[in-house]
Amino acid sequence: MTLDIGFPAPYFSVSDHLGQQHQLGDYAGKTLVLWFYPKADTPG
């Protein structure tokens, strides 16, 4: 899936590094920054 700038994000749920679940709706009305490490936990 590709996201375009300025369009709403689809619903998602994700676990953080402590195993806590976070849902997009938990941050409604707030600024949210997602940071991904594509090579985390990989040998490369």
C-alpha positions as CSV (number, residue, x, y, z in Angstrom):
1,M,0.0,0.0,0.0
2,T,1.2,3.5,-0.8
3,L,0.2,6.5,1.2
4,D,0.1,9.9,-0.5
5,I,1.0,13.1,1.4
6,G,-2.0,14.9,2.7
7,F,-4.4,11.9,2.7
8,P,-5.6,10.3,5.9
9,A,-3.8,7.3,7.2
10,P,-5.7,4.0,7.2
11,Y,-6.6,2.4,10.5
12,F,-3.7,0.4,12.0
13,S,-2.6,-1.1,15.3
14,V,1.0,-1.7,16.2
15,S,3.1,-2.9,19.1
16,D,5.9,-0.7,20.4
17,H,9.3,-1.9,21.7
18,L,7.8,-2.6,25.1
19,G,5.0,-4.8,23.6
20,Q,2.3,-2.2,24.2
21,Q,-0.4,-1.9,21.5
22,H,-1.1,1.5,20.0
23,Q,-4.0,2.3,17.6
24,L,-4.2,5.2,15.2
25,G,-7.4,6.3,16.9
26,D,-5.6,6.7,20.2
27,Y,-4.0,9.8,18.8
28,A,-7.0,11.4,17.1
29,G,-6.6,15.2,17.0
30,K,-2.9,15.0,17.9
31,T,0.2,15.2,15.8
32,L,1.7,11.8,15.3
33,V,5.2,10.9,13.9
34,L,6.0,7.3,13.0
35,W,9.6,6.3,12.8
36,F,10.6,3.1,11.0
37,Y,13.9,1.3,11.0
38,P,13.8,-0.8,7.9
39,K,16.9,-2.8,8.7
40,A,16.2,-3.3,12.4
41,D,16.6,-6.9,13.4
42,T,18.2,-7.9,10.1
43,P,21.7,-9.0,9.3
44,G,22.1,-6.2,6.6
